[in-house]
Amino acid sequence: MEGKEEDVRVGANKFPERQPIGTSAQSDKDYNEPPPAPLFEPGELSSWSFWRAGIAEFIATFLFLYITVLTVMGVKRSPNMCSSVGIQGIAWAFGGMIFALVYCTAGISGGHINPAVTFGLFLARKLSLTRALYYIVMQCWGAICGAGVVKGFQPNQYQAIGGGANTVAPGYTKGSGLGAEIIGTFVLVYTVFSATDAKRNARDSHVPILAPLPIGFAVFLVHLATIPITGTGINPARSLGAAIIYNKDHSWDDHWVFWVGPFIGAALAALYHVIVIRAIPFKSRN
C-alpha cells in the first residue's frame, strides 16, 4: 500500500499548472504522445489488422442497431409508458450498448461505432483518411444490416411504428433539431477525447480501463435530453440504417440534420480538444 500511495503522490505532482512552452515543454513529458497519423497510409491496405478493425466496426454497429431499435419498437408498441421501459429505458439501451461495445472493440478498432466519432478523431490526426473512410463505410453497412434484421423479425410492426427512424419532432424546427444534434455530438466526442487522452492515461492508470464507462454514460445523458426533439441521432450510421430500412418520405425529409449536425459537433469537439485543452501553455518567466 505504501508503494501505491507513493505512486499516487508522485503522479499528482508531475503535471503542475504552469508548464514550459515549445520544445522545453516536450522534453518534460513522462508519457508518449502518439505521432499524428498520415493523411494516406497505403501500407494499411496490406495489413490484416486494418481489415479486422473494419469488421469489428461492422459487427459492433450491427449489434448496436439491433438492440437499440428493438428497444425503441418495444416502447412504441406499448399502450403507455408505464408498461414499458420508457424514454429512460431507451437511453439506457443506447448508452449501455455503447459501453459494452466500446469495451469489446477498443483494442481492435478503437471502438468508434459512429461516423461522427471517426470524423472527429480524423480531424485530430488520430487516424488516416484511408482508415476513416473504411470505418465509416463499415459502420453504415453494419447499421443497415442491424435494422434490416429487426425488420425481418417483425416487418408489419416495424413499418407501422416508425422503425426507429430519426425525425425532428412536431413542434420543433429543423434549426432546433440541428442544434440539438450539434451539442449532443459535441458532448459525446468531447468525452471520447477526454477518456482516451494520452496525458490523462499516463497520470491516472485506471483511465484506459474505465474509458468505455464515461463514453456510454455520455450517450445515455444525451439521449435523455434530446429524444423528445430528434429521437437522438448523434450517430449518422444509426440514422442512415434506420432510414434506409424504414424508407418512408418523412424519414428522409430531415435526414440531412442527422449528418450535418453530428459532423459539426464532432469538428467542434476536435478543435476544442486540440486547440484549447491540449494547447501548450505559456511559459512562466518567474
Order of alpha helices (4+ residues) and beta strands (2+ residues): alpha-alpha-alpha-alpha-alpha-alpha-alpha-alpha-alpha-alpha-alpha-alpha-alpha-alpha
